[in-house]
Amino acid sequence: MSLDDLLKDLQGQKTVQEDPHSLSNLFHDSFMSKYSGSKSFEAFLEKGNFQVTSLDDISNIPDELFDRHVQRETKFADWKSMLDQARRESEVK
């Protein structure tokens, strides 16, 4: 499965109901542009050399490694802060 297919799955484009808390909905392009130097979540992952082909791949990234990448490439101190902000903003929509 390609990353585009994974993101479509996460976004709900291949299912009847779209999940508002999917990674692609939480980390949409405007969120990533606002808080990072990357224009998309996919570009953010690629910049960190993360090989993501499934949801399990994202969950299997070591927290410390991902936190360092988030700290270097975004305005957030760690992954949890980034995720929390994305969730807060998705609730406002």
Gaussian input, Z-matrix of N, CA and C with variables (Angstrom, degrees):
# hf/3-21g

backbone

0 1
 N
 C     1     B1
 C     2     B2     1     A1
 N     3     B3     2     A2     1     D1
 C     4     B4     3     A3     2     D2
 C     5     B5     4     A4     3     D3
 N     6     B6     5     A5     4     D4
 C     7     B7     6     A6     5     D5
 C     8     B8     7     A7     6     D6
 N     9     B9     8     A8     7     D7
 C    10    B10     9     A9     8     D8
 C    11    B11    10    A10     9     D9
 N    12    B12    11    A11    10    D10
 C    13    B13    12    A12    11    D11
 C    14    B14    13    A13    12    D12
 N    15    B15    14    A14    13    D13
 C    16    B16    15    A15    14    D14
 C    17    B17    16    A16    15    D15
 N    18    B18    17    A17    16    D16
 C    19    B19    18    A18    17    D17
 C    20    B20    19    A19    18    D18
 N    21    B21    20    A20    19    D19
 C    22    B22    21    A21    20    D20
 C    23    B23    22    A22    21    D21
 N    24    B24    23    A23    22    D22
 C    25    B25    24    A24    23    D23
 C    26    B26    25    A25    24    D24
 N    27    B27    26    A26    25    D25
 C    28    B28    27    A27    26    D26
 C    29    B29    28    A28    27    D27
 N    30    B30    29    A29    28    D28
 C    31    B31    30    A30    29    D29
 C    32    B32    31    A31    30    D30
 N    33    B33    32    A32    31    D31
 C    34    B34    33    A33    32    D32
 C    35    B35    34    A34    33    D33
 N    36    B36    35    A35    34    D34
 C    37    B37    36    A36    35    D35
 C    38    B38    37    A37    36    D36
 N    39    B39    38    A38    37    D37
 C    40    B40    39    A39    38    D38
 C    41    B41    40    A40    39    D39
 N    42    B42    41    A41    40    D40
 C    43    B43    42    A42    41    D41
 C    44    B44    43    A43    42    D42
 N    45    B45    44    A44    43    D43
 C    46    B46    45    A45    44    D44
 C    47    B47    46    A46    45    D45
 N    48    B48    47    A47    46    D46
 C    49    B49    48    A48    47    D47
 C    50    B50    49    A49    48    D48
 N    51    B51    50    A50    49    D49
 C    52    B52    51    A51    50    D50
 C    53    B53    52    A52    51    D51
 N    54    B54    53    A53    52    D52
 C    55    B55    54    A54    53    D53
 C    56    B56    55    A55    54    D54
 N    57    B57    56    A56    55    D55
 C    58    B58    57    A57    56    D56
 C    59    B59    58    A58    57    D57
 N    60    B60    59    A59    58    D58
 C    61    B61    60    A60    59    D59
 C    62    B62    61    A61    60    D60
 N    63    B63    62    A62    61    D61
 C    64    B64    63    A63    62    D62
 C    65    B65    64    A64    63    D63
 N    66    B66    65    A65    64    D64
 C    67    B67    66    A66    65    D65
 C    68    B68    67    A67    66    D66
 N    69    B69    68    A68    67    D67
 C    70    B70    69    A69    68    D68
 C    71    B71    70    A70    69    D69
 N    72    B72    71    A71    70    D70
 C    73    B73    72    A72    71    D71
 C    74    B74    73    A73    72    D72
 N    75    B75    74    A74    73    D73
 C    76    B76    75    A75    74    D74
 C    77    B77    76    A76    75    D75
 N    78    B78    77    A77    76    D76
 C    79    B79    78    A78    77    D77
 C    80    B80    79    A79    78    D78
 N    81    B81    80    A80    79    D79
 C    82    B82    81    A81    80    D80
 C    83    B83    82    A82    81    D81
 N    84    B84    83    A83    82    D82
 C    85    B85    84    A84    83    D83
 C    86    B86    85    A85    84    D84
 N    87    B87    86    A86    85    D85
 C    88    B88    87    A87    86    D86
 C    89    B89    88    A88    87    D87
 N    90    B90    89    A89    88    D88
 C    91    B91    90    A90    89    D89
 C    92    B92    91    A91    90    D90
 N    93    B93    92    A92    91    D91
 C    94    B94    93    A93    92    D92
 C    95    B95    94    A94    93    D93
 N    96    B96    95    A95    94    D94
 C    97    B97    96    A96    95    D95
 C    98    B98    97    A97    96    D96
 N    99    B99    98    A98    97    D97
 C   100   B100    99    A99    98    D98
 C   101   B101   100   A100    99    D99
 N   102   B102   101   A101   100   D100
 C   103   B103   102   A102   101   D101
 C   104   B104   103   A103   102   D102
 N   105   B105   104   A104   103   D103
 C   106   B106   105   A105   104   D104
 C   107   B107   106   A106   105   D105
 N   108   B108   107   A107   106   D106
 C   109   B109   108   A108   107   D107
 C   110   B110   109   A109   108   D108
 N   111   B111   110   A110   109   D109
 C   112   B112   111   A111   110   D110
 C   113   B113   112   A112   111   D111
 N   114   B114   113   A113   112   D112
 C   115   B115   114   A114   113   D113
 C   116   B116   115   A115   114   D114
 N   117   B117   116   A116   115   D115
 C   118   B118   117   A117   116   D116
 C   119   B119   118   A118   117   D117
 N   120   B120   119   A119   118   D118
 C   121   B121   120   A120   119   D119
 C   122   B122   121   A121   120   D120
 N   123   B123   122   A122   121   D121
 C   124   B124   123   A123   122   D122
 C   125   B125   124   A124   123   D123
 N   126   B126   125   A125   124   D124
 C   127   B127   126   A126   125   D125
 C   128   B128   127   A127   126   D126
 N   129   B129   128   A128   127   D127
 C   130   B130   129   A129   128   D128
 C   131   B131   130   A130   129   D129
 N   132   B132   131   A131   130   D130
 C   133   B133   132   A132   131   D131
 C   134   B134   133   A133   132   D132
 N   135   B135   134   A134   133   D133
 C   136   B136   135   A135   134   D134
 C   137   B137   136   A136   135   D135
 N   138   B138   137   A137   136   D136
 C   139   B139   138   A138   137   D137
 C   140   B140   139   A139   138   D138
 N   141   B141   140   A140   139   D139
 C   142   B142   141   A141   140   D140
 C   143   B143   142   A142   141   D141
 N   144   B144   143   A143   142   D142
 C   145   B145   144   A144   143   D143
 C   146   B146   145   A145   144   D144
 N   147   B147   146   A146   145   D145
 C   148   B148   147   A147   146   D146
 C   149   B149   148   A148   147   D147
 N   150   B150   149   A149   148   D148
 C   151   B151   150   A150   149   D149
 C   152   B152   151   A151   150   D150
 N   153   B153   152   A152   151   D151
 C   154   B154   153   A153   152   D152
 C   155   B155   154   A154   153   D153
 N   156   B156   155   A155   154   D154
 C   157   B157   156   A156   155   D155
 C   158   B158   157   A157   156   D156
 N   159   B159   158   A158   157   D157
 C   160   B160   159   A159   158   D158
 C   161   B161   160   A160   159   D159
 N   162   B162   161   A161   160   D160
 C   163   B163   162   A162   161   D161
 C   164   B164   163   A163   162   D162
 N   165   B165   164   A164   163   D163
 C   166   B166   165   A165   164   D164
 C   167   B167   166   A166   165   D165
 N   168   B168   167   A167   166   D166
 C   169   B169   168   A168   167   D167
 C   170   B170   169   A169   168   D168
 N   171   B171   170   A170   169   D169
 C   172   B172   171   A171   170   D170
 C   173   B173   172   A172   171   D171
 N   174   B174   173   A173   172   D172
 C   175   B175   174   A174   173   D173
 C   176   B176   175   A175   174   D174
 N   177   B177   176   A176   175   D175
 C   178   B178   177   A177   176   D176
 C   179   B179   178   A178   177   D177
 N   180   B180   179   A179   178   D178
 C   181   B181   180   A180   179   D179
 C   182   B182   181   A181   180   D180
 N   183   B183   182   A182   181   D181
 C   184   B184   183   A183   182   D182
 C   185   B185   184   A184   183   D183
 N   186   B186   185   A185   184   D184
 C   187   B187   186   A186   185   D185
 C   188   B188   187   A187   186   D186
 N   189   B189   188   A188   187   D187
 C   190   B190   189   A189   188   D188
 C   191   B191   190   A190   189   D189
 N   192   B192   191   A191   190   D190
 C   193   B193   192   A192   191   D191
 C   194   B194   193   A193   192   D192
 N   195   B195   194   A194   193   D193
 C   196   B196   195   A195   194   D194
 C   197   B197   196   A196   195   D195
 N   198   B198   197   A197   196   D196
 C   199   B199   198   A198   197   D197
 C   200   B200   199   A199   198   D198
 N   201   B201   200   A200   199   D199
 C   202   B202   201   A201   200   D200
 C   203   B203   202   A202   201   D201
 N   204   B204   203   A203   202   D202
 C   205   B205   204   A204   203   D203
 C   206   B206   205   A205   204   D204
 N   207   B207   206   A206   205   D205
 C   208   B208   207   A207   206   D206
 C   209   B209   208   A208   207   D207
 N   210   B210   209   A209   208   D208
 C   211   B211   210   A210   209   D209
 C   212   B212   211   A211   210   D210
 N   213   B213   212   A212   211   D211
 C   214   B214   213   A213   212   D212
 C   215   B215   214   A214   213   D213
 N   216   B216   215   A215   214   D214
 C   217   B217   216   A216   215   D215
 C   218   B218   217   A217   216   D216
 N   219   B219   218   A218   217   D217
 C   220   B220   219   A219   218   D218
 C   221   B221   220   A220   219   D219
 N   222   B222   221   A221   220   D220
 C   223   B223   222   A222   221   D221
 C   224   B224   223   A223   222   D222
 N   225   B225   224   A224   223   D223
 C   226   B226   225   A225   224   D224
 C   227   B227   226   A226   225   D225
 N   228   B228   227   A227   226   D226
 C   229   B229   228   A228   227   D227
 C   230   B230   229   A229   228   D228
 N   231   B231   230   A230   229   D229
 C   232   B232   231   A231   230   D230
 C   233   B233   232   A232   231   D231
 N   234   B234   233   A233   232   D232
 C   235   B235   234   A234   233   D233
 C   236   B236   235   A235   234   D234
 N   237   B237   236   A236   235   D235
 C   238   B238   237   A237   236   D236
 C   239   B239   238   A238   237   D237
 N   240   B240   239   A239   238   D238
 C   241   B241   240   A240   239   D239
 C   242   B242   241   A241   240   D240
 N   243   B243   242   A242   241   D241
 C   244   B244   243   A243   242   D242
 C   245   B245   244   A244   243   D243
 N   246   B246   245   A245   244   D244
 C   247   B247   246   A246   245   D245
 C   248   B248   247   A247   246   D246
 N   249   B249   248   A248   247   D247
 C   250   B250   249   A249   248   D248
 C   251   B251   250   A250   249   D249
 N   252   B252   251   A251   250   D250
 C   253   B253   252   A252   251   D251
 C   254   B254   253   A253   252   D252
 N   255   B255   254   A254   253   D253
 C   256   B256   255   A255   254   D254
 C   257   B257   256   A256   255   D255
 N   258   B258   257   A257   256   D256
 C   259   B259   258   A258   257   D257
 C   260   B260   259   A259   258   D258
 N   261   B261   260   A260   259   D259
 C   262   B262   261   A261   260   D260
 C   263   B263   262   A262   261   D261
 N   264   B264   263   A263   262   D262
 C   265   B265   264   A264   263   D263
 C   266   B266   265   A265   264   D264
 N   267   B267   266   A266   265   D265
 C   268   B268   267   A267   266   D266
 C   269   B269   268   A268   267   D267
 N   270   B270   269   A269   268   D268
 C   271   B271   270   A270   269   D269
 C   272   B272   271   A271   270   D270
 N   273   B273   272   A272   271   D271
 C   274   B274   273   A273   272   D272
 C   275   B275   274   A274   273   D273
 N   276   B276   275   A275   274   D274
 C   277   B277   276   A276   275   D275
 C   278   B278   277   A277   276   D276

   B1=1.4522
   B2=1.5258
   B3=1.3160
   B4=1.4600
   B5=1.5244
   B6=1.3204
   B7=1.4578
   B8=1.5215
   B9=1.3310
   B10=1.4676
   B11=1.5240
   B12=1.3415
   B13=1.4609
   B14=1.5195
   B15=1.3486
   B16=1.4595
   B17=1.5234
   B18=1.3342
   B19=1.4573
   B20=1.5223
   B21=1.3317
   B22=1.4635
   B23=1.5216
   B24=1.3428
   B25=1.4623
   B26=1.5245
   B27=1.3402
   B28=1.4527
   B29=1.5232
   B30=1.3106
   B31=1.4549
   B32=1.5252
   B33=1.3196
   B34=1.4465
   B35=1.5088
   B36=1.3257
   B37=1.4543
   B38=1.5190
   B39=1.3230
   B40=1.4554
   B41=1.5196
   B42=1.3266
   B43=1.4513
   B44=1.5201
   B45=1.3142
   B46=1.4548
   B47=1.5168
   B48=1.3346
   B49=1.4505
   B50=1.5212
   B51=1.3297
   B52=1.4548
   B53=1.5196
   B54=1.3341
   B55=1.4544
   B56=1.5234
   B57=1.3389
   B58=1.4615
   B59=1.5235
   B60=1.3376
   B61=1.4605
   B62=1.5220
   B63=1.3178
   B64=1.4622
   B65=1.5237
   B66=1.3131
   B67=1.4628
   B68=1.5224
   B69=1.3057
   B70=1.4681
   B71=1.5238
   B72=1.3273
   B73=1.4657
   B74=1.5234
   B75=1.3081
   B76=1.4545
   B77=1.5269
   B78=1.3168
   B79=1.4596
   B80=1.5244
   B81=1.3178
   B82=1.4623
   B83=1.5233
   B84=1.3102
   B85=1.4647
   B86=1.5289
   B87=1.3237
   B88=1.4690
   B89=1.5330
   B90=1.3354
   B91=1.4656
   B92=1.5276
   B93=1.3207
   B94=1.4602
   B95=1.5288
   B96=1.3164
   B97=1.4669
   B98=1.5308
   B99=1.3165
   B100=1.4637
   B101=1.5319
   B102=1.3246
   B103=1.4650
   B104=1.5234
   B105=1.3197
   B106=1.4607
   B107=1.5189
   B108=1.3024
   B109=1.4484
   B110=1.5143
   B111=1.3232
   B112=1.4670
   B113=1.5186
   B114=1.3133
   B115=1.4640
   B116=1.5186
   B117=1.3486
   B118=1.4651
   B119=1.5210
   B120=1.3325
   B121=1.4545
   B122=1.5258
   B123=1.3184
   B124=1.4646
   B125=1.5344
   B126=1.3267
   B127=1.4690
   B128=1.5260
   B129=1.3093
   B130=1.4663
   B131=1.5294
   B132=1.3293
   B133=1.4672
   B134=1.5204
   B135=1.3147
   B136=1.4640
   B137=1.5282
   B138=1.3328
   B139=1.4605
   B140=1.5272
   B141=1.3119
   B142=1.4586
   B143=1.5117
   B144=1.3359
   B145=1.4674
   B146=1.5270
   B147=1.3240
   B148=1.4593
   B149=1.5224
   B150=1.3064
   B151=1.4539
   B152=1.5246
   B153=1.3115
   B154=1.4612
   B155=1.5138
   B156=1.3321
   B157=1.4608
   B158=1.5253
   B159=1.3316
   B160=1.4616
   B161=1.5189
   B162=1.3077
   B163=1.4557
   B164=1.5239
   B165=1.3288
   B166=1.4667
   B167=1.5236
   B168=1.3201
   B169=1.4631
   B170=1.5267
   B171=1.3107
   B172=1.4607
   B173=1.5219
   B174=1.3211
   B175=1.4682
   B176=1.5193
   B177=1.3207
   B178=1.4664
   B179=1.5226
   B180=1.3154
   B181=1.4596
   B182=1.5247
   B183=1.3307
   B184=1.4731
   B185=1.5304
   B186=1.3337
   B187=1.4637
   B188=1.5217
   B189=1.3289
   B190=1.4570
   B191=1.5333
   B192=1.3142
   B193=1.4636
   B194=1.5315
   B195=1.3251
   B196=1.4608
   B197=1.5239
   B198=1.3487
   B199=1.4675
   B200=1.5230
   B201=1.3268
   B202=1.4674
   B203=1.5245
   B204=1.3243
   B205=1.4637
   B206=1.5362
   B207=1.3203
   B208=1.4671
   B209=1.5233
   B210=1.3138
   B211=1.4626
   B212=1.5332
   B213=1.3267
   B214=1.4670
   B215=1.5242
   B216=1.3238
   B217=1.4677
   B218=1.5202
   B219=1.3330
   B220=1.4693
   B221=1.5230
   B222=1.3041
   B223=1.4641
   B224=1.5271
   B225=1.3271
   B226=1.4580
   B227=1.5253
   B228=1.3312
   B229=1.4624
   B230=1.5237
   B231=1.3389
   B232=1.4569
   B233=1.5295
   B234=1.3304
   B235=1.4575
   B236=1.5219
   B237=1.3372
   B238=1.4603
   B239=1.5301
   B240=1.3317
   B241=1.4709
   B242=1.5250
   B243=1.3243
   B244=1.4647
   B245=1.5247
   B246=1.3220
   B247=1.4609
   B248=1.5287
   B249=1.3334
   B250=1.4710
   B251=1.5279
   B252=1.3363
   B253=1.4749
   B254=1.5250
   B255=1.3203
   B256=1.4658
   B257=1.5316
   B258=1.3174
   B259=1.4653
   B260=1.5189
   B261=1.3310
   B262=1.4767
   B263=1.5338
   B264=1.3230
   B265=1.4616
   B266=1.5180
   B267=1.3234
   B268=1.4702
   B269=1.5251
   B270=1.3420
   B271=1.4679
   B272=1.5229
   B273=1.3207
   B274=1.4627
   B275=1.5142
   B276=1.3282
   B277=1.4684
   B278=1.4961
   A1=108.04
   A2=117.41
   A3=121.79
   A4=109.44
   A5=116.08
   A6=120.01
   A7=110.36
   A8=117.07
   A9=119.55
   A10=111.08
   A11=116.93
   A12=120.14
   A13=111.21
   A14=116.06
   A15=120.53
   A16=110.38
   A17=116.03
   A18=119.16
   A19=111.86
   A20=117.26
   A21=119.84
   A22=110.43
   A23=116.85
   A24=119.98
   A25=110.31
   A26=116.27
   A27=120.61
   A28=111.32
   A29=116.46
   A30=121.77
   A31=111.23
   A32=117.31
   A33=120.20
   A34=113.57
   A35=118.20
   A36=120.17
   A37=111.77
   A38=117.98
   A39=120.16
   A40=111.10
   A41=116.36
   A42=120.26
   A43=108.72
   A44=115.91
   A45=121.05
   A46=111.17
   A47=117.35
   A48=120.76
   A49=110.16
   A50=116.28
   A51=121.40
   A52=109.81
   A53=116.46
   A54=122.39
   A55=109.03
   A56=118.52
   A57=120.58
   A58=113.05
   A59=117.75
   A60=121.43
   A61=112.52
   A62=117.41
   A63=119.80
   A64=109.00
   A65=116.44
   A66=120.47
   A67=112.27
   A68=117.16
   A69=118.95
   A70=111.98
   A71=117.82
   A72=119.90
   A73=111.06
   A74=117.00
   A75=120.53
   A76=111.43
   A77=116.17
   A78=121.57
   A79=110.55
   A80=115.35
   A81=121.39
   A82=109.37
   A83=115.87
   A84=121.34
   A85=112.97
   A86=118.53
   A87=119.29
   A88=111.06
   A89=117.81
   A90=121.06
   A91=109.59
   A92=116.11
   A93=120.19
   A94=110.75
   A95=118.12
   A96=121.03
   A97=111.31
   A98=115.96
   A99=121.09
   A100=112.07
   A101=116.81
   A102=121.08
   A103=115.22
   A104=118.10
   A105=119.61
   A106=110.28
   A107=115.85
   A108=121.20
   A109=112.37
   A110=116.80
   A111=122.01
   A112=109.87
   A113=115.58
   A114=119.70
   A115=112.66
   A116=116.82
   A117=120.30
   A118=109.14
   A119=115.98
   A120=120.72
   A121=109.78
   A122=116.09
   A123=120.92
   A124=110.15
   A125=117.53
   A126=121.30
   A127=110.73
   A128=117.02
   A129=122.66
   A130=110.35
   A131=116.46
   A132=120.42
   A133=111.35
   A134=116.30
   A135=121.10
   A136=111.37
   A137=116.68
   A138=120.83
   A139=111.18
   A140=116.89
   A141=121.71
   A142=112.91
   A143=116.65
   A144=122.73
   A145=112.22
   A146=116.10
   A147=120.55
   A148=108.74
   A149=116.15
   A150=122.31
   A151=107.95
   A152=116.11
   A153=121.50
   A154=109.33
   A155=115.13
   A156=120.13
   A157=111.34
   A158=116.45
   A159=119.75
   A160=109.30
   A161=115.98
   A162=121.50
   A163=110.30
   A164=117.51
   A165=121.21
   A166=111.29
   A167=117.32
   A168=120.46
   A169=111.01
   A170=116.57
   A171=120.45
   A172=110.14
   A173=117.03
   A174=120.32
   A175=112.81
   A176=117.09
   A177=120.45
   A178=113.85
   A179=118.38
   A180=120.13
   A181=107.14
   A182=118.32
   A183=120.04
   A184=111.22
   A185=115.97
   A186=121.45
   A187=112.15
   A188=117.52
   A189=121.05
   A190=111.55
   A191=116.23
   A192=121.23
   A193=110.69
   A194=116.35
   A195=120.17
   A196=110.94
   A197=116.87
   A198=120.55
   A199=111.02
   A200=117.54
   A201=120.86
   A202=110.97
   A203=116.06
   A204=120.25
   A205=110.09
   A206=116.51
   A207=121.13
   A208=109.71
   A209=117.23
   A210=121.29
   A211=111.34
   A212=117.09
   A213=121.70
   A214=112.87
   A215=116.47
   A216=120.59
   A217=115.45
   A218=117.29
   A219=119.73
   A220=110.38
   A221=115.72
   A222=122.03
   A223=111.61
   A224=116.87
   A225=121.45
   A226=111.56
   A227=115.64
   A228=121.52
   A229=112.21
   A230=116.62
   A231=120.33
   A232=110.30
   A233=115.49
   A234=122.34
   A235=111.72
   A236=118.24
   A237=121.11
   A238=110.49
   A239=117.52
   A240=120.85
   A241=111.02
   A242=115.66
   A243=120.64
   A244=110.56
   A245=116.28
   A246=121.79
   A247=110.97
   A248=117.19
   A249=120.87
   A250=111.55
   A251=117.08
   A252=120.53
   A253=110.61
   A254=116.20
   A255=119.77
   A256=110.24
   A257=117.48
   A258=120.76
   A259=111.01
   A260=117.25
   A261=120.80
   A262=110.03
   A263=116.00
   A264=119.59
   A265=112.11
   A266=117.64
   A267=119.50
   A268=111.16
   A269=117.24
   A270=120.82
   A271=111.42
   A272=117.16
   A273=122.19
   A274=110.86
   A275=117.18
   A276=121.96
   A277=112.12
   D1=131.67
   D2=179.26
   D3=-78.09
   D4=164.39
   D5=177.60
   D6=-62.57
   D7=-37.77
   D8=176.88
   D9=-60.47
   D10=-42.37
   D11=177.79
   D12=-64.13
   D13=-41.08
   D14=178.24
   D15=-61.17
   D16=-46.91
   D17=-179.84
   D18=-64.01
   D19=-36.97
   D20=175.85
   D21=-64.09
   D22=-41.50
   D23=176.25
   D24=-60.36
   D25=-48.02
   D26=-178.74
   D27=-63.77
   D28=-34.73
   D29=-178.35
   D30=-77.44
   D31=-15.75
   D32=178.50
   D33=91.40
   D34=9.73
   D35=-178.23
   D36=-72.06
   D37=-17.28
   D38=178.64
   D39=-103.77
   D40=3.44
   D41=178.86
   D42=-123.90
   D43=167.41
   D44=-177.35
   D45=-69.89
   D46=-40.68
   D47=-176.10
   D48=-111.60
   D49=131.39
   D50=179.77
   D51=-85.30
   D52=135.17
   D53=179.03
   D54=-89.66
   D55=114.38
   D56=-178.02
   D57=-67.48
   D58=-15.03
   D59=-179.46
   D60=-104.31
   D61=16.33
   D62=176.60
   D63=-69.21
   D64=157.55
   D65=-178.91
   D66=-58.40
   D67=-41.48
   D68=-177.98
   D69=-70.18
   D70=-29.68
   D71=175.58
   D72=-77.13
   D73=-39.82
   D74=178.86
   D75=-67.43
   D76=-43.56
   D77=-175.39
   D78=-108.79
   D79=53.47
   D80=178.88
   D81=-65.97
   D82=166.85
   D83=-173.08
   D84=-57.64
   D85=-39.66
   D86=-178.36
   D87=-69.55
   D88=-34.40
   D89=175.50
   D90=-63.35
   D91=-47.09
   D92=-177.87
   D93=-65.03
   D94=-39.94
   D95=178.51
   D96=-65.47
   D97=-36.76
   D98=-178.26
   D99=-69.94
   D100=-40.39
   D101=-171.61
   D102=-108.44
   D103=-2.08
   D104=-178.35
   D105=-146.48
   D106=176.53
   D107=175.31
   D108=-87.78
   D109=0.66
   D110=-178.86
   D111=-98.77
   D112=145.33
   D113=-179.38
   D114=-87.71
   D115=-11.40
   D116=179.12
   D117=-151.31
   D118=162.78
   D119=177.02
   D120=-65.50
   D121=-36.54
   D122=177.85
   D123=-61.05
   D124=-44.93
   D125=179.04
   D126=-64.86
   D127=-37.89
   D128=176.86
   D129=-60.23
   D130=-45.95
   D131=178.38
   D132=-64.89
   D133=-42.85
   D134=-179.77
   D135=-62.60
   D136=-39.02
   D137=-179.80
   D138=-62.54
   D139=-29.85
   D140=177.62
   D141=-88.48
   D142=4.13
   D143=-178.00
   D144=59.23
   D145=33.96
   D146=176.58
   D147=-87.31
   D148=125.24
   D149=179.30
   D150=-92.03
   D151=100.42
   D152=-175.75
   D153=-113.83
   D154=115.92
   D155=175.51
   D156=-124.05
   D157=-5.30
   D158=178.46
   D159=-153.73
   D160=166.77
   D161=177.15
   D162=-60.75
   D163=-36.26
   D164=177.72
   D165=-60.29
   D166=-35.85
   D167=178.84
   D168=-60.33
   D169=-41.28
   D170=179.31
   D171=-64.80
   D172=-44.33
   D173=-179.54
   D174=-69.62
   D175=-22.81
   D176=-177.09
   D177=-88.93
   D178=-1.61
   D179=175.97
   D180=-70.16
   D181=127.30
   D182=179.22
   D183=-57.16
   D184=134.35
   D185=-176.26
   D186=-54.45
   D187=-46.07
   D188=-177.35
   D189=-61.64
   D190=-41.65
   D191=179.63
   D192=-65.67
   D193=-44.77
   D194=-178.81
   D195=-69.44
   D196=-38.80
   D197=176.98
   D198=-59.42
   D199=-42.07
   D200=178.79
   D201=-63.38
   D202=-40.85
   D203=178.93
   D204=-64.48
   D205=-44.39
   D206=178.43
   D207=-60.73
   D208=-44.77
   D209=-178.46
   D210=-63.47
   D211=-40.04
   D212=179.97
   D213=-71.55
   D214=-38.50
   D215=-167.75
   D216=-105.38
   D217=-4.58
   D218=-178.48
   D219=-133.52
   D220=-178.45
   D221=176.54
   D222=-88.97
   D223=8.80
   D224=-176.53
   D225=-104.72
   D226=153.50
   D227=179.94
   D228=-78.29
   D229=-27.34
   D230=-177.61
   D231=-162.74
   D232=173.72
   D233=-177.77
   D234=-60.67
   D235=-42.62
   D236=-178.26
   D237=-60.36
   D238=-42.50
   D239=178.90
   D240=-62.39
   D241=-42.22
   D242=179.35
   D243=-64.03
   D244=-46.43
   D245=179.74
   D246=-63.19
   D247=-43.77
   D248=179.43
   D249=-61.09
   D250=-43.03
   D251=179.16
   D252=-64.26
   D253=-42.64
   D254=179.46
   D255=-62.40
   D256=-39.90
   D257=178.38
   D258=-65.96
   D259=-42.47
   D260=178.78
   D261=-60.24
   D262=-45.67
   D263=-178.52
   D264=-67.89
   D265=-32.51
   D266=179.75
   D267=-71.32
   D268=-26.87
   D269=178.19
   D270=-73.28
   D271=-26.44
   D272=-178.64
   D273=-72.90
   D274=-32.44
   D275=-176.97
   D276=-64.18

